[in-house]
Each structure stands twice: as structure tokens, then as C-alpha cells.
Amino acid sequence: MKIQSVFERTEKKYIITLKQRKALLDLINEHIKPDEYGESTVCSLYFDTDDYRLIRNSMEKPAYKEKIRLRSYSTPKAGSKVFLELKKKYDGVVYKRRQTLEYLQAMRYILGREMPNDSQIMREIDWSMNYYKTISPKMFIAYDRTAFYSKTDHELRITFDRNVRFRTDNLDLAKGHYGERILDGGLCIMEIKALCAMPLWLTAALKELRIFPGTFSKYGTAYQITEARKNYYRGGQNCA
């Protein structure tokens, strides 16, 4: 299987019920097929500065924003493939650079900045890591994903994420994918990722089921939860 390293596409998010998910899949089943990973548990380490500059900027919804993360599909072992990603969004278009590494290579880079190779993508990621001087892993997020492609357009991808969870300790992909839930069990996040406009069969199905785009940031939601708790405990201490 060829691993894609460079992405440029639009991404739309929808918060839907599991009942809507089933109804949509029934309507579009003839047009889609499961992707190479099929069902997977996506695990990500999000990097940020000590003052959480990246996620705070992202939540202000600027024209340009970026994220840096390390991703695996299931809990990795020493030689497992993981993906170090630099994800930028400008004016509604997502640009992603992804470096494929073995897990131990990635950890040597994260902990000691030992460059695993001298590829163009790795240099771009390293430049951003150095630009945000105090950057380090700040949040672990995992979710169970089911992914599909269009049968006629491999650039059109539809994913459904359930059981979204996070933690702020044990920030290591190898420590397992446990965490605190941040999305109701009866809901999932659907993302439609496309290079061009959505096909008519998909827009018609969304319209029939009255499914409309929304916004939901997994990292942003987890950050808001942790900040609310910090403020709550600070308030309690101030009242003591």
C-alpha cells in the first residue's frame, strides 16, 4: 500500500447521531468502499508550546492555523509505522505534510531532536518544531474510526469517529489508547474530505437526511475541558 505524504483538500465536519450515520451509509452504500485501514483506533499526540499557543490561536478561527502531531493507527510497538504530521489550514483549504517513521525513530526525534532523515517534509516539520521554541507533547487524543472512499474518486474520503477520548498524562503513543470521553456515546464526528466539489449523490443524501456542517475540534474541546478544571480549582483555592 502506497502511503500518501502530501495532502491538499477541503474538509467538512458534521456532528451526527449513530442513527443518522446508518441512514447515510444505507443511502450511499453503492458509491463507497472501505479504505485500507477500515476500522481503526487513531491515536495522536498533539504538540504545543508551554502557553498552548497553537490551540489558542486555532480556537480564534484565524484565516491561517497549524497543528503538529504524531499519529498511529492502534498502539505502536518499537518498529511500528507512525506519522509525524504538520497540518496547515488557510482560507478553508487543508495542507498536510506527513513523514512516515518507525516509532522509535519518532521518539528519538521528539525527545532529542535526532533527525531521522533529511527529506524535504522532515525539514519542514523540523523548522516548525524549532520555530515554536518550547513545543512538546501536550495532549493525547484517540478515537475509533471507520473510513470509506468513493469508488470513482479516491480523493473523496468519508470518516466516522466515535468514542473520542483524551488524556494529559502518559503522553506516549505506546502507553495505550485509554482516556476520558469528550463526546456523547450516541454521537459521532463525520468528516468529508475532498479535492473537488462533493458529488451529487452525496449532497443529495445529506440534504435528504438534513445533515448540516458544524464545527468540532477534538484537541480544542479537550483543551477547554482541562482549562475549565484548572480555573475551577484556582477559584476554589482563592475562596479557601
C-alpha positions, -999 to 999 in steps of 0.1 A, spaced: 0 0 0 14 34 -10 15 59 19 5 94 9 28 121 23 13 153 9 -23 164 11 -43 194 -2 -80 193 2 -111 207 18 -125 191 50 -161 195 63 -171 182 98 -206 171 109 -217 160 144 -243 133 137 -262 106 156 -254 69 151 -289 66 136 -281 93 110 -248 75 103 -266 43 95 -292 60 74 -265 79 54 -245 47 48 -276 29 36 -282 58 10 -247 60 -3 -235 24 0 -233 17 -37 -209 47 -42 -184 39 -15 -159 13 -3 -140 8 30 -105 23 29 -72 4 35 -74 8 73 -112 1 75 -119 1 112 -90 15 133 -82 32 165 -65 65 157 -41 77 183 -25 112 182 -1 132 203 -6 169 198 24 192 203 21 227 216 40 254 234 40 258 272 14 285 269 -7 265 244 -1 290 216 -11 267 187 -45 256 201 -54 290 214 -47 305 180 -67 278 163 -98 284 185 -98 321 175 -106 308 139 -80 328 120 -75 326 82 -43 306 89 -36 280 115 -15 249 120 -11 218 141 18 194 147 11 159 158 24 123 159 -2 97 148 -5 60 149 -32 35 140 -35 14 172 -9 13 199 26 12 183 55 -11 191 92 -3 185 91 -10 147 55 1 141 49 28 115 38 62 129 32 95 111 47 129 121 24 155 107 24 192 100 -12 203 92 -19 238 80 -52 253 71 -56 285 51 -88 300 38 -107 267 42 -81 245 25 -61 220 44 -24 213 35 -8 184 53 28 171 53 33 137 67 66 119 75 64 81 79 87 69 106 93 39 129 80 45 164 115 45 180 128 69 153 99 93 161 106 91 198 143 98 193 134 129 173 107 141 199 130 136 229 163 145 215 157 162 181 177 134 164 167 139 127 156 105 113 163 116 77 169 147 55 137 147 34 120 179 24 90 170 46 111 163 76 129 196 72 96 214 70 84 197 102 117 204 120 116 241 110 82 244 126 92 225 157 122 248 162 101 279 155 78 271 185 107 270 209 90 254 239 70 229 219 64 194 233 37 168 236 7 183 254 -23 162 247 -31 126 237 -63 120 218 -78 87 205 -109 77 187 -124 47 169 -126 55 132 -145 39 103 -133 52 69 -146 50 33 -135 62 -1 -156 70 -32 -155 41 -57 -149 66 -85 -129 93 -68 -101 82 -44 -96 117 -32 -131 118 -17 -129 103 18 -156 99 44 -147 91 80 -168 85 112 -151 90 146 -166 75 178 -155 73 214 -134 104 213 -111 104 244 -81 123 257 -55 124 285 -28 148 296 -6 123 313 14 94 299 19 114 267 33 85 247 15 65 220 29 33 233 11 37 267 -23 26 252 -53 44 239 -73 50 272 -86 84 281 -116 105 292 -145 106 269 -154 140 253 -183 131 230 -216 115 239 -218 78 231 -247 83 208 -229 107 185 -200 106 161 -179 131 141 -183 127 103 -156 143 81 -159 146 44 -125 152 28 -124 161 -9 -101 177 -35 -130 189 -56 -167 196 -51 -189 169 -35 -207 146 -59 -244 150 -64 -251 116 -48 -235 127 -16 -250 162 -14 -285 147 -22 -281 122 7 -270 149 31 -299 171 21 -325 142 24 -313 134 60 -309 171 69 -273 167 79 -255 201 80 -219 211 86 -207 220 121 -175 226 139 -158 204 164 -121 204 174 -110 173 193 -79 190 206 -97 223 212 -125 205 232 -100 186 253 -81 218 260 -112 237 270 -121 209 295 -86 210 311 -86 248 313 -121 248 329 -109 224 356 -78 245 362 -99 276 366 -123 258 389 -96 246 412 -79 280 412 -112 295 422 -116 270 450 -82 278 463 -89 316 462 -121 311 483 -103 289 509 
